[in-house]
Amino acid sequence: MAHLRLALNQIDSTVGDITGNADAILRWTHRSAEQGAHLAVFPEMVLTGYPVEDLALRRSFVEASRAALHALAARLQEEGLGELPVVVGYLDRSEQAEPRLGRPAGAPLNAAAVLHRGTVALTFAKHHLPNYGVFDEFRYFVPGDTMPVIRVRGVDVALAICEDLWQEGGRVPAARSAGAGLLVSVNASPYEREKDDTRLELVRKRAQEAGCATAYVAMTGGQDELVFDGDSIVVDRDGRVIARAPQFEERCLVLDLELPAAPAEAPSGTVDDGLRIDHVMLSADPVTAPAREPALPGTVADHLDDDAEVYRALVTGLRAYVAKNGFRSVLIGLSGGIDSALVAAIACDAVGAENVYGVAMPSRYSSEHSIADAEELARRTGLNFRIRPIAPMFDAYMNALGLTGLAEENLQSRLRGTMLMALSNQEGHIVLAPGNKSELACGYSTLYGDSVGAYGPIKDVYKTAIFRLAKWRNRAAQEQGGTAPIPENSITKPPSAELRPGQVDTDSLPDYDVLDRILELYVDRDRGRAEIVAEGFDPELVARVLRLVDTAEYKRRQYPPGTKISAKGFGKDRRLPITNRWREQA
């Protein structure tokens, strides 16, 4: 057996900030070296950020990534880190691919490289390209066709990129055929609710198929609508967990592994899926004892429960969006209701209460408790708060236009939206939209009213989950000896837009418990009307809900981006035509 000290660097990166990302890789490599690592590994496309989308088709960006990779190798050498092999994800292009119809322009590659002794010792590209959900990798990349293996301290380490583990075949069985002692996969795996369990079982299964210990290093942080939770994992060849990093935190996970020593003769030839073994010798002599005492066994972080996990994802997504886009503060319209209250709590946790500005905008139909609950929220959280009534503006519009019914109700919402955007322009805050997934699904929002904003933190959270998360956040605060941020009355009172006297949400929508179960089947699982009715729901109610969803597509297209936490969020995940006469039949 041979000894290998492995450092998995679970870090954040920003799309397009190649210089900043390279600096981060250098810093974390220093941390790896300080702990005596023999091999340092970073996530998928960490040098460019992920996903780069159409930047992959821009030749200047591809060349900047390639140049930065070589510059990084030189910097590592200059700073005394050249003897430590470093695996880095980046954007490359194929030198061999000929232009042809159906191939991405420039033949870009979702690639990774091994940097060693000031040079790029090995490069390889993702073999399996995902083309589902938020992934469009067939649009952007051409597949890799090698089985990369590096010999480090006498151990043959096979390398893979993200989808290479998620798909059957390819590099996992090829790692067994190549006789690897360790399989390392670099990943930028977006967060989804309960995905951590799926991910763990996947890594366990692939280790058993590869016949060797398997290390899965993942990105953390956020990029537009996507959140990355980290959750890097190391398992032995039987699938037993050796180490696991915490979620939503940057971390250098270092551990000692006892692995099979590589054979004298390096593997070669063609293996599974026609992959050609590309073997590079970095250091042939095995280490038979830990480089430093004491030995570093793997640590297994405690994992978050479901509500804590979702809440952390929402905080991470908002924090990343604000910081990476150069903003400092956020503005929220506070109605006293549960949606805006939860958004405010998330914002305070994401950017600090001192950077959160709330404004109550009462109309003639606003209840006394709306203002009182908004004021109480501000007191509990410490956010900045003011009251700006819309009544004078509303009266002026009504005198000029004479609106009635729904037009009158929507005018109130649009006046609030105008006020929020005016304050945003004047004071430099970005506006947060408070709409939830239940409302967006059914079109229960006003264009250019409550839908205005730069980001929608809870747009992928159903209303029933909104209540659950609010209760969880209050409970978590109390358990830590703090103040529950969300007023109890905001949680317990019937939800209402308060656009007419006595209005409640259930005047227009079914009970949220029933509605959300129908929506989950239709939106998240793509079940048809007949299948949903077969689950025991009233046929007329199902038909009504599906009609609401189908006719609201044009509204959702105009809603701001927001954190994705489900398997199928509105936006990149679920893509339907706006002009669409197809209706689910009974």
Secondary structure, DSSP 8 states (H G I E B T S, - for coil): -EEEEEEEEE----TT-HHHHHHHHHHHHHHHHHTT-SEEE--TTTTT-S--GGGGG-HHHHHHHHHHHHHHHHHHHHTT-TTS-EEEEEEEE-SS----TTS-TT-EEEEEEEEETTEEEEEEE-SS---STT--HHHH-----EEEEEEETTEEEEEEETHHHHSSSTHHHHHHHTT-SEEEEEE--B--TTHHHHHHHHHHHHHHHHTSEEEEEE-EEEETTEEEEB--EEE-TT--EEEE--BTS-EEEEEEEEE----SS---SB-GGG-EEEEEES--S-B-S-SSSS-----B-----HHHHHHHHHHHHHHHHHHHTT---EEEE--SSHHHHHHHHHHHHHH-GGGEEEEE---TT--HHHHHHHHHHHHHH--EEEE---HHHHHHHHHHH---HHHHHHHHHHHHHHHHHHHHHHH--EEB----HHHHHHT-S-TTTTT-SSB-TTTTS-HHHHHHHHHHHHHHHHHTT---SS-HHHHHS-----SSTT--GGGTS--HHHHHHHHIIIIIS---HHHHHHTT--HHHHHHHHHHHHHTHHHHHTS------SSS-BTTTB---SS-------
